[in-house]
Amino acid sequence: MSHPLVDLAHKQYYFKSHINESLITGRTNANDENFKVRANDLVRNIDEYPHAFVLACLMDTGVDADVAWTIPYRVFETLGTFDIHELYKVSTEQYAKMFNGDKKWHRYPVRNAGFFYDGVHKIVDNEFMSGDASKIWSGKPSSRDVILRFMDFKGCGFKVANMTPNILYRYYGVEFSDYSFIDIAPDVHTMRVFQRLGLTPYVADQEIARIYTICKARELNPEFPGIVDGLCWEVGRYFCNPSKPKCSKCPFNGFCERRIISKADVWC
């Protein structure tokens, strides 16, 4: 018998479950909604610009995802093109200048400008890709291979590499030969939810907490451990707040071991 968390995740995070959802959902620091729509359209267009998705993923560290995923469009606005071979012609100094302008595109502009530059050059120079980033996930590869291919990019760690096939599966309808290597991507939200659900112990060391979360997700659903990732992240961000969780409104209320039966919704 599966855990109710897994059952709920399967209902809400199945194949193509977010195919019509925007990847950029909140604050973008843009002046108008059209900017967000155009930025989302670019990273969504993996048929014409698969590298936009890859480069957006590489930017998704150290800043809110809604900021990171607009960066490819900011580059497009600046250069007037997003052709991979045109991006290849731009020097690392030029990228640094773009990222580090009057309104910085990233919290760490110079570092991430370097990751962007290196990502473009890897996509073009790598014999396997030869300018086509979609080869990373085309042909129903093992989820393991996709994760390892992403981790080969400078600036891409385990969390982001794990996130990418999960997003490709839900938001783009990309299939893999297996899903068993797609782990949960533990962050402050998912770790807090796992602890409050009683699935993992409370520990002070965050690295140990991450390991506990990954191992428990594998135990809950070994065929696809990461299926619970998006749901736990959303619950952690919007309901299971650190100090004042909205327990009565939380979708996990019925099976949370730490829930509070109180109208005040105050964590104690």
Sequence and secondary structure as in RCSB ss.txt:
>XXXX:A:sequence
MSHPLVDLAHKQYYFKSHINESLITGRTNANDENFKVRANDLVRNIDEYPHAFVLACLMDTGVDADVAWTIPYRV
FETLGTFDIHELYKVSTEQYAKMFNGDKKWHRYPVRNAGFFYDGVHKIVDNEFMSGDASKIWSGKPSSRDVILRF
MDFKGCGFKVANMTPNILYRYYGVEFSDYSFIDIAPDVHTMRVFQRLGLTPYVADQEIARIYTICKARELNPEFP
GIVDGLCWEVGRYFCNPSKPKCSKCPFNGFCERRIISKADVWC
>XXXX:A:secstr
   HHHHHHHHHS TTTTTTS S  S  S SSHHHHHHHHHHHH TTT HHHHHHHHHH SSS HHHHTTHHHHH
HHHHS   HHHHHTS HHHHHHHHTSSS SSSSHHHHHHHHHHHHHHHHH TTTTT GGGGTTT  BHHHHHHHH
HTSTT  HHHHHHHHHHIIIII    SB TT      HHHHHHHHHTTSS   S HHHHHHHHHHHHHHH TT G
GGGHHHHHHHHHHTS SSS  GGG TTTTT TT    TT    
